[in-house]
Structure formats: structure tokens, C-alpha cells
Amino acid sequence: MNYLDIFLKEANKYPEFEEAKEIVKKNSQGNIWLIGGFIYRNIVAGLYGKEKPKIDLDFIVENPNESFDLPKDWIVSKSRMGSPKLIGPNYDIDFVPLNNIYSVKKFNLEPTLQTFLSTTPLNIQSIVYDINKNKLIGEKGIWAIENKLIIPTENKEIMDYVKEKKEMPFLNYLTKYANELGFDYFLPKK
């Protein structure tokens, strides 16, 4: 199954997707990866007929420019983690430098795509769209979609971070995702 084709067919229905890619390309150098629910929710919508996702565009960038060149009516704010948040009239873009992802900062890990993919709270989040290479990366995320099964991290510090950030118990976070997607979930034995 070609998940890239499914993703692009669904994602390209949103004019914001193309605009956001251009804004991020214009304001960074090196690798650019789209992350998060916009990827897997669009694949799930295309495969299983689930509800279309809202616009939620999160990017990891290898080398952000020092200053931003944004379209008219866009402004730069900061996220809770201190990364730039590009705010437009109709949607926002989370613009996360690779060296500012949570796991890199918290655990003093090397800022790589592999670090991100191996430290997501849920396996379904371990998928990215490489903007420059036009490809999906992330075996764990693709496996979760194929098997309709969400497996959480076993890292307690990541679970605690999610609990604090989302203001809900981690189990509620896990079941919320599974229920929204119509997937099962698995809790590893302690």
C-alpha cells in the first residue's frame, strides 16, 4: 500500500498545506519534516473513512533562519517549549528547531530525526513527512496505522510530560487517541 499517495491525496485537499510548506521552506535551511496528527489522521481518513482532521501543522526544521520572512498578516509567537509559533489569519504553524524537541532537551540526546521518532509518546506519532524528499518516514507509525493499534511509550518521564502538557492522565490521553481513530490500544506490562 502506498501510504504517501494516500497522505498526499488527502493533505492536498487543504490549501493551507501547500502554503505552510512554502512558508517553512522560506524560513529554514536543511531538512524539514511535517510531524503530528495531520499526517496520520489524513492517512486514516483516506484508508478507513474517518473524519478529516482539522488544520494542525507542526514542522521540525533542521536549521531555522535567524529572522522570519512571513506573508502579510502573519506574526511570530512562542510555544510553551520556546519554539517559534507562526500565527496566520486562519491557522498556525508550529515551527520546531530539531535541537528544541522535548526529548533532545530533556534527555540531552543528539538532535536527529531518529531521536524524535524513537521518543514519541505513542507509536502512531512516530511518522513524519519529509518535505524535501517527498517521502514518509517512520516504520512504527506506519505499523500502528496498518494494524489499527496504538502502543504507548514505556518511558515514564515522557508519560509525565504528556500528563502535564495535556492536563490529563496518560491513560486518558492514550484512550482518547485510540477512540478518535477507531483503533485499539495496548498497555505494556509493568
C-alpha positions in Angstrom: 0.0 0.0 0.0 1.3 3.4 -0.9 0.7 5.5 2.2 2.5 8.5 0.7 -0.1 8.7 -2.1 -2.9 8.3 0.4 -1.5 11.1 2.6 -0.8 13.5 -0.3 -4.3 12.9 -1.8 -5.9 13.8 1.5 -3.5 16.6 2.5 -3.6 18.4 -0.8 -7.3 19.0 -0.3 -6.2 21.7 2.2 -4.8 24.8 0.5 -3.1 25.6 3.9 -0.9 22.6 3.5 0.9 23.9 0.4 1.1 27.4 1.8 2.6 26.2 5.1 5.2 24.1 3.3 6.3 27.2 1.4 6.4 29.4 4.5 8.6 26.9 6.3 10.9 26.3 3.4 11.4 30.1 3.1 12.3 30.3 6.7 14.7 27.4 7.2 17.6 25.5 5.7 18.3 21.8 5.5 15.8 19.1 6.3 12.2 19.9 7.0 9.7 17.3 8.4 6.0 17.6 8.9 5.1 15.8 12.1 2.0 15.0 14.1 -1.7 14.3 13.6 -2.0 16.0 10.2 -0.1 13.1 8.7 -1.6 10.0 10.4 -5.1 11.5 10.6 -5.1 12.1 6.9 -3.9 8.6 6.2 -6.5 7.1 8.5 -9.2 9.3 6.8 -8.1 8.0 3.4 -7.8 4.4 4.4 -10.7 3.9 6.8 -13.1 6.8 6.0 -12.5 8.5 9.3 -13.3 12.2 9.9 -11.0 14.7 8.2 -8.5 16.3 10.6 -8.6 20.0 11.4 -5.6 22.0 10.2 -2.8 21.3 12.7 0.6 21.8 11.0 3.7 21.0 13.0 7.1 21.0 11.5 10.6 20.1 12.7 13.3 22.1 10.9 17.0 21.3 10.9 18.2 24.9 10.6 15.8 27.8 11.2 16.7 31.1 9.7 17.6 33.8 12.3 14.8 36.1 11.2 11.4 35.3 9.6 10.0 36.3 6.3 6.3 35.8 6.6 3.2 36.6 4.5 1.2 39.7 5.3 -0.9 39.4 8.5 1.3 36.6 9.9 3.2 37.1 13.3 5.7 35.1 15.3 4.9 34.0 18.8 6.5 31.4 21.1 5.3 27.9 22.0 5.4 26.6 25.6 8.7 24.9 24.7 10.1 28.2 23.4 9.9 27.3 19.7 8.5 29.8 17.2 4.8 29.6 16.5 3.9 31.2 13.2 0.4 32.6 13.6 -1.6 33.4 10.5 -5.1 34.7 9.9 -6.7 31.3 9.6 -4.2 28.7 11.1 -0.9 28.4 12.9 2.3 26.6 12.2 4.4 25.1 14.9 8.0 25.6 13.8 10.2 23.5 16.0 14.0 23.5 15.6 15.4 20.0 15.7 17.6 20.9 18.7 14.5 22.1 20.6 12.3 18.9 20.5 11.4 17.8 24.0 13.4 14.5 24.2 16.5 16.2 22.9 16.4 18.9 25.6 15.1 16.7 28.4 17.4 13.7 28.0 20.4 15.6 26.4 20.1 13.5 23.2 21.6 14.1 19.8 19.2 16.2 17.7 18.3 13.8 15.0 15.2 12.7 13.3 15.8 9.2 14.7 15.8 10.7 18.2 12.4 12.2 17.5 10.9 9.0 16.0 12.1 6.9 18.9 10.8 9.1 21.7 7.2 9.9 20.7 4.6 9.3 23.4 2.6 7.0 21.1 3.8 4.7 18.2 1.3 6.3 15.8 3.1 9.7 16.3 6.4 8.1 15.0 5.8 9.1 11.4 7.0 12.2 9.5 6.6 13.6 6.0 10.0 14.7 4.6 9.2 17.8 2.7 12.4 17.9 0.7 12.4 14.2 -0.3 8.6 13.9 -0.6 8.5 10.7 1.5 7.0 9.3 4.6 9.5 8.0 7.3 8.6 6.1 10.4 8.0 2.3 10.5 6.4 2.4 14.0 3.8 5.0 12.9 3.0 3.1 9.7 2.8 -0.2 11.6 0.3 1.5 14.0 -1.9 2.6 11.1 -1.7 -0.8 9.3 -2.6 -2.7 12.5 -5.0 -0.1 13.9 -3.2 -0.5 17.2 -1.7 2.3 19.4 1.1 1.4 21.8 2.4 4.0 24.2 6.0 4.7 25.2 7.3 2.9 28.3 9.3 6.0 29.3 7.8 7.4 32.5 9.3 10.8 32.0 7.7 11.2 28.6 4.4 10.0 30.1 4.7 12.6 32.9 5.5 15.3 30.3 2.3 14.4 28.3 0.3 14.3 31.5 1.4 17.8 32.4 1.2 19.3 28.9 -2.2 17.8 28.1 -3.5 18.2 31.7 -4.9 14.7 31.8 -3.7 11.2 32.9 -1.6 9.4 30.3 -4.1 6.6 30.1 -6.8 9.1 29.2 -4.5 10.5 26.5 -3.9 7.1 25.1 -7.6 6.1 25.0 -8.6 9.5 23.6 -6.3 8.9 20.6 -7.4 5.3 20.1 -11.1 6.2 20.3 -10.8 9.2 17.9 -9.2 7.0 15.3 -11.2 3.8 15.9 -8.1 1.9 16.9 -7.3 -0.5 19.7 -4.6 0.2 22.2 -2.1 -1.9 24.1 -0.7 -1.3 27.6 2.7 -3.0 28.1 3.0 -4.9 31.3 4.9 -3.1 34.1 
